[in-house]
Amino acid sequence: MNSTAAVVVTYNRCALLCENINCLLAQTHPVDIIIIDNASTDGTFEKLSPYIEGKKISYFNTGSNLGGAGGFQFGIKKAVEAGYDYVWVMDDDCMPNPDALSQLSEAHKRLNGNYGFLCSKVLWKDGSICTMNVPRATLTKPLKDYSGGDIPVAMASFVSLFLKSSTVREVGLPIKEFFIWTDDWEYTRRISKKYPCYAVCNSVVVHKSQSNIGANIASDTPDRLNRFFYLYRNDVYLYRREGLKGFMYECVRLTNHFFRILLKAKDNKFKRIKIMFRGTRAGFKFKPQIEFAD
């Protein structure tokens, strides 16, 4: 392969970011590192100064917290416009095995470049599969069998996603208005509608998230509830593009979430339901523009 840029989005997680950078510096396949800082306030820039001065990384501060979606759009655009041939996308708490990129490169060769995106196998800290980063084998079904080599998938997370810059130029960039949640599902689904896409099971990364439980509005703490507006708004945008099948899936999903709140939420049930329906309603009017790299 030609030049590859690892695009890492960070926000106030300096210790994890430094660990991520060291994992990237240890890759057996050559890679440049681009750090996109969503205006961290925890001394991230000062901590990264030795890496910057040693020209081990390129550092960009977005100037404000653009959310994960805005940060990834910013970073992917930077990489493509800088002339890199490939972009490897991840969060700051993603720790790639030393051969993670090398294995993606080998898959690229096996597939003769005939793919839209490649994604890694994502483990949690205890070695189990990271539940929040399980790719979708189809629009609605998660990948369950990792025993194969390169497994066809329809959607994947931004925790170790590998893209050709030519694909980015064709399909556009992630939608920054998503802010958080579903930006990776939407973007990878946009790609998989045009090209076959694969999970590369030999490429392994560890996601050092706080827990191995996905987002759950019924159990999350009251101080985090308002952010779920984005989840429901963005999901409606994603699934309403899929026609009747997507609409039916979203209806079933929303019904399940409604009863989960009623039966399992320990507090703020009305607030949780209100946020869910407010986000859902907003999703039907949500029409962000897809932007492209120059």
TIVO-666171 format. One record per residue: z, x, y of N, C-alpha, C in turn. Coordinates in nm, 3 decimals. Example, Ala and Ser with C-alpha at 12.3 -4.5 7.8 and 13.67 -1.06 7.14 Angstrom:
! TIVO-666171
0.780	1.319	-0.569	0.780	1.230	-0.450	0.780	1.320	-0.330 $
0.708	1.285	-0.225	0.714	1.367	-0.106	0.787	1.290	0.003 $
! end
This chain:
! TIVO-666171
0.000	0.083	-0.120	0.000	0.000	0.000	0.000	0.087	0.125 $
-0.041	0.028	0.235	-0.035	0.095	0.363	0.102	0.070	0.427 $
0.112	0.075	0.558	0.240	0.073	0.626	0.314	-0.060	0.611 $
0.445	-0.049	0.590	0.532	-0.165	0.573	0.648	-0.157	0.670 $
0.679	-0.270	0.733	0.795	-0.279	0.822	0.895	-0.376	0.762 $
1.020	-0.332	0.749	1.129	-0.422	0.714	1.183	-0.483	0.842 $
1.178	-0.615	0.852	1.227	-0.686	0.970	1.362	-0.748	0.936 $
1.466	-0.703	1.005	1.603	-0.748	0.979	1.656	-0.818	1.104 $
1.699	-0.943	1.087	1.756	-1.019	1.199	1.908	-1.014	1.188 $
1.974	-0.984	1.299	2.120	-0.971	1.298	2.183	-1.044	1.414 $
2.310	-1.083	1.393	2.389	-1.142	1.501	2.537	-1.125	1.466 $
2.601	-1.035	1.536	2.746	-1.015	1.527	2.796	-0.987	1.384 $
2.719	-0.907	1.311	2.765	-0.866	1.178	2.733	-0.717	1.160 $
2.792	-0.639	1.248	2.754	-0.497	1.259	2.780	-0.421	1.130 $
2.895	-0.444	1.066	2.928	-0.368	0.945	2.827	-0.396	0.834 $
2.793	-0.523	0.815	2.695	-0.559	0.713	2.558	-0.501	0.749 $
2.522	-0.508	0.876	2.393	-0.455	0.920	2.381	-0.306	0.888 $
2.486	-0.229	0.914	2.481	-0.085	0.885	2.464	-0.061	0.735 $
2.529	-0.143	0.654	2.512	-0.131	0.510	2.368	-0.163	0.470 $
2.313	-0.266	0.532	2.173	-0.304	0.506	2.078	-0.190	0.544 $
2.100	-0.130	0.661	2.013	-0.021	0.705	2.018	0.096	0.607 $
2.136	0.128	0.559	2.149	0.238	0.464	2.077	0.207	0.333 $
2.079	0.080	0.292	2.003	0.039	0.173	1.853	0.056	0.197 $
1.808	0.024	0.316	1.666	0.038	0.347	1.626	0.184	0.356 $
1.712	0.267	0.411	1.683	0.410	0.418	1.677	0.474	0.280 $
1.740	0.408	0.182	1.743	0.462	0.046	1.629	0.411	-0.041 $
1.537	0.333	0.016	1.426	0.279	-0.062	1.337	0.390	-0.115 $
1.290	0.372	-0.237	1.201	0.471	-0.298	1.058	0.457	-0.248 $
1.027	0.347	-0.182	0.895	0.327	-0.123	0.907	0.340	0.029 $
0.814	0.406	0.095	0.825	0.426	0.241	0.830	0.293	0.316 $
0.919	0.284	0.414	0.930	0.163	0.495	0.989	0.199	0.630 $
0.933	0.140	0.735	0.992	0.150	0.868	1.086	0.031	0.887 $
1.186	0.049	0.972	1.290	-0.052	0.989	1.289	-0.104	1.132 $
1.277	-0.236	1.144	1.280	-0.301	1.276	1.401	-0.395	1.278 $
1.495	-0.368	1.367	1.614	-0.451	1.381	1.595	-0.547	1.499 $
1.611	-0.675	1.472	1.604	-0.777	1.576	1.745	-0.830	1.599 $
1.800	-0.798	1.714	1.937	-0.834	1.747	1.938	-0.957	1.837 $
1.997	-1.066	1.787	2.005	-1.190	1.863	2.117	-1.186	1.967 $
2.118	-1.077	2.045	2.214	-1.060	2.154	2.357	-1.056	2.102 $
2.383	-0.970	2.005	2.518	-0.957	1.950	2.617	-0.911	2.057 $
2.742	-0.951	2.040	2.848	-0.914	2.134	2.959	-0.834	2.066 $
2.931	-0.781	1.947	3.034	-0.711	1.870	3.014	-0.559	1.870 $
2.937	-0.508	1.964	2.915	-0.364	1.970	2.806	-0.316	1.878 $
2.716	-0.405	1.838	2.609	-0.368	1.746	2.524	-0.255	1.801 $
2.482	-0.266	1.926	2.394	-0.164	1.983	2.460	-0.027	1.982 $
2.587	-0.021	2.022	2.657	0.107	2.026	2.668	0.167	1.885 $
2.694	0.083	1.787	2.706	0.131	1.650	2.573	0.182	1.596 $
2.464	0.122	1.643	2.332	0.161	1.594	2.272	0.279	1.670 $
2.338	0.324	1.775	2.282	0.431	1.859	2.241	0.555	1.780 $
2.321	0.603	1.683	2.277	0.720	1.607	2.147	0.695	1.530 $
2.131	0.573	1.475	2.007	0.540	1.404	1.889	0.537	1.501 $
1.914	0.480	1.620	1.807	0.468	1.720	1.766	0.606	1.772 $
1.867	0.686	1.807	1.839	0.819	1.861	1.773	0.910	1.756 $
1.808	0.887	1.630	1.748	0.965	1.523	1.614	0.911	1.478 $
1.568	0.807	1.547	1.439	0.743	1.518	1.429	0.693	1.373 $
1.544	0.652	1.320	1.545	0.595	1.185	1.515	0.445	1.188 $
1.537	0.383	1.304	1.508	0.240	1.320	1.445	0.217	1.456 $
1.377	0.101	1.467	1.335	0.049	1.597	1.425	-0.071	1.627 $
1.475	-0.079	1.748	1.574	-0.181	1.783	1.522	-0.267	1.897 $
1.534	-0.399	1.880	1.494	-0.494	1.985	1.605	-0.597	2.003 $
1.648	-0.615	2.126	1.745	-0.720	2.159	1.668	-0.838	2.216 $
1.686	-0.956	2.160	1.611	-1.074	2.204	1.657	-1.127	2.338 $
1.776	-1.086	2.383	1.827	-1.130	2.512	1.913	-1.254	2.505 $
1.902	-1.329	2.398	1.985	-1.447	2.376	1.983	-1.480	2.227 $
2.074	-1.566	2.185	2.079	-1.602	2.044	1.969	-1.703	2.013 $
1.862	-1.657	1.951	1.748	-1.743	1.918	1.765	-1.813	1.783 $
1.879	-1.790	1.718	1.898	-1.841	1.584	1.816	-1.760	1.485 $
1.838	-1.787	1.356	1.761	-1.715	1.255	1.613	-1.737	1.271 $
1.573	-1.861	1.297	1.430	-1.895	1.307	1.364	-1.819	1.422 $
1.428	-1.821	1.538	1.372	-1.750	1.653	1.370	-1.600	1.632 $
1.475	-1.548	1.568	1.480	-1.405	1.542	1.370	-1.360	1.447 $
1.346	-1.438	1.342	1.242	-1.401	1.247	1.103	-1.416	1.309 $
1.083	-1.518	1.390	0.955	-1.528	1.458	0.932	-1.407	1.547 $
1.034	-1.371	1.624	1.028	-1.256	1.714	0.995	-1.129	1.637 $
1.065	-1.106	1.526	1.049	-0.982	1.450	0.917	-0.972	1.376 $
0.876	-1.081	1.312	0.748	-1.079	1.240	0.634	-1.057	1.338 $
0.642	-1.120	1.453	0.539	-1.100	1.555	0.535	-0.955	1.601 $
0.652	-0.896	1.623	0.658	-0.755	1.665	0.591	-0.665	1.562 $
0.622	-0.689	1.434	0.569	-0.603	1.328	0.418	-0.615	1.316 $
0.368	-0.738	1.319	0.224	-0.760	1.304	0.149	-0.701	1.423 $
0.200	-0.725	1.543	0.132	-0.675	1.662	0.143	-0.524	1.676 $
0.240	-0.463	1.608	0.252	-0.317	1.609	0.155	-0.252	1.511 $
0.087	-0.333	1.430	-0.016	-0.281	1.343	0.026	-0.256	1.200 $
0.145	-0.299	1.161	0.186	-0.283	1.021	0.101	-0.372	0.932 $
0.075	-0.324	0.812	-0.006	-0.400	0.717	0.077	-0.504	0.641 $
0.207	-0.475	0.625	0.294	-0.562	0.547	0.427	-0.577	0.619 $
0.489	-0.693	0.598	0.618	-0.723	0.661	0.715	-0.767	0.552 $
0.831	-0.705	0.551	0.936	-0.736	0.453	1.054	-0.792	0.531 $
1.085	-0.919	0.509	1.178	-0.993	0.594	1.312	-1.012	0.523 $
1.422	-0.998	0.600	1.553	-1.021	0.540	1.660	-1.039	0.648 $
1.774	-1.096	0.605	1.892	-1.106	0.690	1.970	-0.975	0.687 $
2.068	-0.965	0.778	2.147	-0.843	0.787	2.246	-0.826	0.672 $
2.271	-0.933	0.595	2.363	-0.921	0.482	2.288	-0.913	0.349 $
2.161	-0.876	0.356	2.079	-0.854	0.236	2.081	-0.706	0.202 $
2.120	-0.674	0.078	2.130	-0.535	0.034	2.031	-0.509	-0.079 $
1.913	-0.456	-0.047	1.811	-0.434	-0.151	1.847	-0.318	-0.243 $
1.822	-0.335	-0.371	1.829	-0.222	-0.463	1.730	-0.114	-0.419 $
1.754	0.012	-0.454	1.666	0.120	-0.407	1.519	0.100	-0.441 $
1.489	0.033	-0.552	1.349	0.013	-0.590	1.297	-0.127	-0.558 $
1.370	-0.202	-0.474	1.330	-0.340	-0.444	1.190	-0.347	-0.383 $
1.164	-0.263	-0.284	1.032	-0.263	-0.221	0.927	-0.204	-0.314 $
0.964	-0.103	-0.389	0.871	-0.044	-0.484	0.823	-0.146	-0.586 $
0.913	-0.232	-0.631	0.876	-0.335	-0.727	0.784	-0.439	-0.663 $
0.806	-0.471	-0.536	0.715	-0.561	-0.465	0.577	-0.497	-0.451 $
0.576	-0.367	-0.426	0.450	-0.294	-0.417	0.375	-0.297	-0.548 $
0.447	-0.279	-0.659	0.383	-0.285	-0.791	0.326	-0.423	-0.817 $
0.397	-0.527	-0.777	0.346	-0.664	-0.793	0.220	-0.684	-0.709 $
0.221	-0.630	-0.589	0.103	-0.636	-0.503	-0.019	-0.578	-0.575 $
0.002	-0.466	-0.644	-0.108	-0.402	-0.717	-0.150	-0.488	-0.837 $
-0.052	-0.538	-0.912	-0.084	-0.620	-1.030	-0.166	-0.743	-0.992 $
-0.133	-0.800	-0.876	-0.198	-0.923	-0.832	-0.324	-0.894	-0.750 $
-0.356	-0.768	-0.733	-0.474	-0.729	-0.654	-0.471	-0.789	-0.514 $
-0.350	-0.805	-0.460	-0.337	-0.860	-0.326	-0.364	-1.008	-0.317 $
-0.382	-1.075	-0.429	-0.416	-1.217	-0.430	-0.289	-1.302	-0.432 $
-0.225	-1.312	-0.319	-0.103	-1.392	-0.307	-0.078	-1.423	-0.160 $
0.005	-1.522	-0.137	0.045	-1.554	-0.001	0.173	-1.484	0.040 $
0.274	-1.492	-0.049	0.397	-1.417	-0.027	0.456	-1.378	-0.161 $
0.543	-1.278	-0.157	0.622	-1.237	-0.272	0.769	-1.244	-0.230 $
0.856	-1.279	-0.323	0.999	-1.281	-0.294	1.075	-1.213	-0.406 $
1.192	-1.163	-0.373	1.274	-1.091	-0.470	1.370	-1.186	-0.542 $
1.427	-1.137	-0.650	1.538	-1.205	-0.717	1.664	-1.174	-0.637 $
1.735	-1.279	-0.595	1.851	-1.261	-0.507	1.979	-1.290	-0.585 $
2.064	-1.188	-0.594	2.194	-1.202	-0.658	2.303	-1.213	-0.553 $
2.416	-1.271	-0.595	2.534	-1.272	-0.508	2.619	-1.150	-0.539 $
2.730	-1.136	-0.472	2.813	-1.016	-0.484	2.868	-0.994	-0.624 $
2.885	-1.102	-0.700	2.942	-1.088	-0.834	2.834	-1.071	-0.942 $
2.708	-1.061	-0.900	2.599	-1.042	-0.994	2.534	-1.169	-1.043 $
2.588	-1.284	-1.005	2.526	-1.411	-1.041	2.411	-1.441	-0.945 $
2.326	-1.537	-0.982	2.217	-1.579	-0.893	2.276	-1.639	-0.766 $
2.223	-1.600	-0.652	2.269	-1.654	-0.524	2.209	-1.793	-0.504 $
2.292	-1.894	-0.509	2.243	-2.032	-0.514	2.164	-2.072	-0.390 $
2.200	-2.017	-0.275	2.132	-2.059	-0.153	1.994	-1.993	-0.136 $
1.962	-1.898	-0.224	1.834	-1.828	-0.213	1.746	-1.845	-0.336 $
1.769	-1.950	-0.412	1.686	-1.976	-0.529	1.551	-2.030	-0.482 $
1.440	-1.968	-0.518	1.309	-2.020	-0.477	1.283	-2.156	-0.541 $
1.190	-2.229	-0.483	1.146	-2.355	-0.541	1.021	-2.329	-0.625 $
1.028	-2.369	-0.752	0.911	-2.357	-0.839	0.803	-2.456	-0.798 $
0.847	-2.573	-0.753	0.758	-2.675	-0.696	0.821	-2.722	-0.566 $
0.764	-2.822	-0.507	0.818	-2.874	-0.382	0.963	-2.916	-0.395 $
1.000	-2.970	-0.511	1.133	-3.029	-0.527	1.219	-2.963	-0.635 $
1.162	-2.874	-0.717	1.237	-2.820	-0.831	1.267	-2.671	-0.812 $
1.394	-2.633	-0.825	1.429	-2.491	-0.812	1.384	-2.409	-0.931 $
1.362	-2.283	-0.907	1.327	-2.191	-1.014	1.450	-2.170	-1.103 $
1.435	-2.185	-1.233	1.547	-2.173	-1.325	1.536	-2.054	-1.419 $
1.416	-2.010	-1.446	1.394	-1.904	-1.543	1.343	-1.779	-1.474 $
1.424	-1.674	-1.476	1.387	-1.547	-1.414	1.342	-1.443	-1.516 $
1.311	-1.488	-1.636	1.281	-1.393	-1.743	1.140	-1.337	-1.735 $
1.054	-1.401	-1.659	0.917	-1.353	-1.647	0.905	-1.239	-1.549 $
0.785	-1.190	-1.530	0.761	-1.083	-1.435	0.736	-1.138	-1.296 $
0.616	-1.191	-1.275	0.577	-1.252	-1.148	0.562	-1.402	-1.173 $
0.652	-1.481	-1.116	0.660	-1.624	-1.146	0.609	-1.705	-1.027 $
0.514	-1.795	-1.048	0.465	-1.877	-0.937	0.576	-1.961	-0.873 $
0.581	-1.963	-0.741	0.678	-2.043	-0.667	0.608	-2.108	-0.548 $
0.673	-2.211	-0.494	0.617	-2.283	-0.380	0.690	-2.253	-0.251 $
0.820	-2.222	-0.259	0.899	-2.195	-0.139	1.004	-2.089	-0.171 $
1.042	-2.014	-0.069	1.142	-1.909	-0.087	1.217	-1.889	0.044 $
1.329	-1.817	0.035	1.410	-1.792	0.154	1.362	-1.665	0.224 $
1.419	-1.641	0.342	1.389	-1.519	0.416	1.477	-1.402	0.373 $
1.545	-1.414	0.261	1.623	-1.303	0.207	1.533	-1.227	0.110 $
1.465	-1.129	0.162	1.366	-1.046	0.092	1.238	-1.122	0.062 $
1.162	-1.145	0.169	1.031	-1.208	0.160	0.926	-1.105	0.205 $
0.822	-1.090	0.125	0.720	-0.989	0.150	0.588	-1.057	0.185 $
0.529	-1.017	0.298	0.409	-1.081	0.350	0.304	-0.978	0.388 $
0.179	-1.016	0.375	0.070	-0.938	0.434	0.053	-0.981	0.580 $
0.028	-0.887	0.667	0.008	-0.921	0.807	-0.114	-1.011	0.825 $
-0.214	-0.993	0.739	-0.333	-1.079	0.747	-0.297	-1.225	0.721 $
-0.199	-1.249	0.633	-0.154	-1.386	0.608	-0.084	-1.442	0.730 $
0.000	-1.360	0.794	0.069	-1.405	0.915	-0.030	-1.441	1.024 $
-0.133	-1.360	1.040	-0.233	-1.390	1.144	-0.305	-1.522	1.115 $
-0.321	-1.552	0.988	-0.394	-1.674	0.951	-0.309	-1.800	0.965 $
-0.187	-1.798	0.911	-0.106	-1.921	0.905	-0.013	-1.936	1.024 $
0.003	-1.829	1.103	0.093	-1.836	1.216	0.231	-1.782	1.184 $
0.322	-1.802	1.278	0.458	-1.749	1.269	0.557	-1.858	1.231 $
0.677	-1.821	1.188	0.782	-1.923	1.169	0.805	-2.000	1.298 $
0.856	-2.120	1.285	0.876	-2.208	1.401	1.012	-2.179	1.463 $
1.013	-2.122	1.582	1.137	-2.079	1.643	1.227	-2.197	1.680 $
1.167	-2.313	1.705	1.246	-2.430	1.744	1.335	-2.482	1.632 $
1.312	-2.438	1.508	1.402	-2.479	1.399	1.543	-2.427	1.424 $
1.556	-2.315	1.490	1.681	-2.247	1.523	1.751	-2.196	1.396 $
1.806	-2.284	1.317	1.863	-2.244	1.187	1.822	-2.346	1.082 $
1.816	-2.302	0.959	1.791	-2.384	0.841	1.647	-2.436	0.832 $
1.594	-2.425	0.713	1.464	-2.480	0.672	1.346	-2.403	0.729 $
1.369	-2.310	0.822	1.257	-2.233	0.877	1.186	-2.154	0.767 $
1.264	-2.101	0.672	1.203	-2.026	0.562	1.131	-2.118	0.464 $
1.189	-2.234	0.432	1.121	-2.332	0.344	0.988	-2.374	0.407 $
0.993	-2.410	0.536	0.872	-2.458	0.602	0.765	-2.350	0.604 $
0.805	-2.228	0.638	0.707	-2.121	0.652	0.643	-2.085	0.518 $
0.725	-2.071	0.415	0.670	-2.034	0.285	0.589	-2.148	0.224 $
0.628	-2.272	0.253	0.547	-2.385	0.205	0.413	-2.389	0.277 $
0.412	-2.357	0.403	0.286	-2.349	0.477	0.191	-2.249	0.412 $
0.248	-2.139	0.363	0.167	-2.035	0.299	0.124	-2.077	0.160 $
0.217	-2.135	0.082	0.184	-2.168	-0.057	0.085	-2.283	-0.070 $
0.064	-2.357	0.037	-0.042	-2.459	0.035	-0.180	-2.396	0.035 $
-0.187	-2.270	0.079	-0.316	-2.201	0.087	-0.336	-2.098	-0.023 $
-0.227	-2.036	-0.068	-0.238	-1.923	-0.160	-0.133	-1.933	-0.271 $
-0.162	-1.874	-0.387	-0.058	-1.863	-0.489	0.050	-1.767	-0.441 $
0.175	-1.798	-0.474	0.288	-1.716	-0.429	0.381	-1.691	-0.548 $
0.458	-1.583	-0.542	0.530	-1.540	-0.662	0.670	-1.486	-0.631 $
0.761	-1.515	-0.724	0.889	-1.446	-0.728	0.874	-1.324	-0.819 $
0.911	-1.209	-0.768	0.899	-1.083	-0.843	1.038	-1.050	-0.899 $
1.059	-1.080	-1.025	1.194	-1.074	-1.081	1.247	-0.931	-1.095 $
1.159	-0.832	-1.095	1.204	-0.693	-1.104	1.251	-0.638	-0.969 $
1.219	-0.709	-0.863	1.266	-0.670	-0.730	1.397	-0.744	-0.703 $
1.506	-0.669	-0.690	1.639	-0.731	-0.684	1.710	-0.691	-0.555 $
1.770	-0.791	-0.490	1.854	-0.767	-0.373	1.986	-0.843	-0.393 $
2.088	-0.798	-0.323	2.218	-0.866	-0.325	2.242	-0.927	-0.188 $
2.274	-1.056	-0.189	2.303	-1.127	-0.064	2.454	-1.136	-0.048 $
2.508	-1.062	0.047	2.653	-1.058	0.066	2.699	-1.168	0.161 $
2.663	-1.291	0.128	2.712	-1.406	0.203	2.859	-1.428	0.171 $
2.928	-1.502	0.257	3.071	-1.522	0.238	3.102	-1.596	0.108 $
3.019	-1.693	0.072	3.039	-1.768	-0.051	2.906	-1.790	-0.119 $
2.911	-1.830	-0.244	2.789	-1.858	-0.319	2.767	-2.008	-0.330 $
2.789	-2.076	-0.219	2.771	-2.221	-0.213	2.677	-2.252	-0.097 $
2.579	-2.335	-0.122	2.485	-2.371	-0.017	2.549	-2.463	0.086 $
2.474	-2.491	0.192	2.522	-2.578	0.299	2.557	-2.716	0.245 $
2.673	-2.766	0.284	2.720	-2.896	0.236	2.794	-2.966	0.349 $
2.735	-3.068	0.406	2.795	-3.136	0.519	2.923	-3.210	0.481 $
2.940	-3.243	0.354	3.059	-3.315	0.310	3.181	-3.226	0.303 $
3.162	-3.097	0.280	3.276	-3.008	0.261	3.293	-2.904	0.370 $
3.195	-2.888	0.458	3.206	-2.786	0.561	3.315	-2.823	0.662 $
3.365	-2.723	0.732	3.475	-2.744	0.825	3.428	-2.816	0.951 $
3.518	-2.892	1.017	3.479	-2.971	1.134	3.413	-2.891	1.245 $
3.453	-2.765	1.264	3.397	-2.685	1.372	3.253	-2.645	1.348 $
3.202	-2.664	1.226	3.064	-2.625	1.192	2.971	-2.745	1.175 $
3.022	-2.865	1.199	2.943	-2.983	1.165	2.820	-3.002	1.254 $
2.830	-2.972	1.382	2.719	-3.000	1.474	2.591	-2.926	1.436 $
2.606	-2.810	1.372	2.487	-2.732	1.333	2.405	-2.803	1.226 $
2.465	-2.901	1.156	2.390	-2.972	1.052	2.282	-3.063	1.110 $
2.289	-3.089	1.240	2.179	-3.162	1.305	2.047	-3.093	1.277 $
2.044	-2.960	1.287	1.921	-2.886	1.265	1.873	-2.898	1.121 $
1.966	-2.898	1.027	1.928	-2.908	0.886	1.851	-3.036	0.859 $
1.905	-3.149	0.904	1.842	-3.278	0.874	1.715	-3.299	0.955 $
1.715	-3.258	1.081	1.593	-3.269	1.161	1.481	-3.186	1.100 $
1.511	-3.063	1.065	1.408	-2.972	1.015	1.358	-3.014	0.878 $
1.448	-3.065	0.794	1.406	-3.111	0.661	1.311	-3.230	0.670 $
1.338	-3.321	0.761	1.246	-3.434	0.777	1.109	-3.385	0.819 $
1.105	-3.290	0.912	0.976	-3.233	0.954	0.902	-3.175	0.835 $
0.974	-3.099	0.751	0.912	-3.035	0.636	0.856	-3.139	0.538 $
0.938	-3.234	0.499	0.898	-3.324	0.390	0.805	-3.436	0.435 $
0.805	-3.468	0.563	0.710	-3.572	0.604	0.567	-3.520	0.604 $
0.548	-3.389	0.601	0.413	-3.332	0.589	0.360	-3.342	0.446 $
0.447	-3.375	0.351	0.409	-3.373	0.210	0.365	-3.509	0.158 $
0.346	-3.605	0.247	0.297	-3.736	0.204	0.404	-3.817	0.133 $
0.362	-3.908	0.047	0.453	-4.001	-0.018	0.558	-3.929	-0.103 $
0.516	-3.827	-0.176	0.610	-3.754	-0.262	0.722	-3.691	-0.179 $
0.685	-3.629	-0.069	0.785	-3.569	0.017	0.876	-3.672	0.079 $
0.820	-3.786	0.121	0.899	-3.892	0.182	1.000	-3.948	0.082 $
0.956	-3.972	-0.041	1.045	-4.026	-0.143	1.156	-3.926	-0.177 $
1.120	-3.800	-0.187	1.221	-3.698	-0.216	1.326	-3.695	-0.105 $
1.283	-3.699	0.020	1.377	-3.693	0.131	1.466	-3.817	0.133 $
1.412	-3.935	0.100	1.494	-4.057	0.095	1.604	-4.046	-0.010 $
1.567	-3.996	-0.127	1.666	-3.979	-0.234	1.772	-3.877	-0.192 $
1.728	-3.770	-0.132	1.820	-3.664	-0.089	1.919	-3.716	0.015 $
1.869	-3.790	0.113	1.956	-3.843	0.217	2.056	-3.943	0.160 $
2.011	-4.023	0.065	2.102	-4.119	0.001	2.215	-4.045	-0.072 $
2.179	-3.939	-0.143	2.280	-3.860	-0.213	2.379	-3.798	-0.116 $
2.330	-3.748	-0.004	2.419	-3.687	0.095	2.511	-3.791	0.158 $
2.458	-3.910	0.182	2.538	-4.018	0.241	2.657	-4.051	0.151 $
2.631	-4.069	0.022	2.739	-4.104	-0.070	2.832	-3.986	-0.097 $
2.778	-3.866	-0.088	2.863	-3.748	-0.103	2.966	-3.743	0.008 $
2.923	-3.774	0.130	3.016	-3.778	0.243	3.121	-3.887	0.221 $
3.077	-4.006	0.182	3.169	-4.118	0.163	3.273	-4.088	0.056 $
3.231	-4.025	-0.052	3.318	-4.008	-0.168	3.398	-3.878	-0.166 $
3.345	-3.773	-0.099	3.407	-3.642	-0.113	3.458	-3.580	0.016 $
3.409	-3.624	0.131	3.455	-3.565	0.257	3.602	-3.601	0.279 $
3.682	-3.501	0.319	3.825	-3.524	0.337	3.860	-3.569	0.479 $
3.767	-3.550	0.572	3.794	-3.589	0.711	3.661	-3.611	0.783 $
3.667	-3.669	0.901	3.551	-3.684	0.989	3.429	-3.746	0.920 $
3.454	-3.845	0.835	3.342	-3.905	0.761	3.240	-3.968	0.855 $
3.288	-4.041	0.956	3.195	-4.108	1.047	3.114	-4.004	1.125 $
3.179	-3.897	1.169	3.108	-3.792	1.244	3.002	-3.726	1.157 $
3.034	-3.700	1.032	2.938	-3.637	0.942	2.817	-3.726	0.919 $
2.842	-3.853	0.898	2.731	-3.948	0.876	2.647	-3.960	1.003 $
2.714	-3.964	1.117	2.643	-3.976	1.244	2.551	-3.858	1.268 $
2.599	-3.738	1.240	2.517	-3.618	1.258	2.398	-3.622	1.164 $
2.420	-3.662	1.040	2.312	-3.669	0.942	2.201	-3.763	0.989 $
2.239	-3.882	1.037	2.138	-3.978	1.079	2.075	-3.941	1.212 $
2.152	-3.878	1.300	2.094	-3.835	1.428	1.988	-3.727	1.404 $
2.018	-3.634	1.315	1.920	-3.531	1.283	1.798	-3.588	1.214 $
1.820	-3.682	1.123	1.709	-3.745	1.051	1.617	-3.819	1.148 $
1.676	-3.893	1.238	1.596	-3.968	1.336	1.516	-3.873	1.425 $
1.578	-3.762	1.464	1.509	-3.665	1.549	1.392	-3.601	1.476 $
1.403	-3.591	1.344	1.298	-3.527	1.266	1.165	-3.599	1.272 $
1.168	-3.730	1.289	1.044	-3.806	1.294	0.969	-3.787	1.426 $
1.040	-3.740	1.529	0.977	-3.717	1.659	0.955	-3.567	1.686 $
1.003	-3.484	1.595	1.001	-3.340	1.614	0.860	-3.287	1.585 $
0.794	-3.232	1.686	0.657	-3.184	1.671	0.639	-3.048	1.739 $
0.704	-2.945	1.684	0.692	-2.811	1.744	0.553	-2.754	1.724 $
0.514	-2.667	1.814	0.383	-2.602	1.804	0.395	-2.473	1.722 $
0.303	-2.451	1.633	0.299	-2.327	1.558	0.234	-2.219	1.645 $
0.304	-2.107	1.660	0.255	-1.997	1.741	0.196	-1.889	1.652 $
0.111	-1.805	1.710	0.040	-1.702	1.635	0.063	-1.566	1.698 $
0.056	-1.462	1.616	0.060	-1.326	1.667	-0.070	-1.294	1.737 $
-0.065	-1.208	1.837	-0.187	-1.169	1.909	-0.274	-1.082	1.820 $
! end
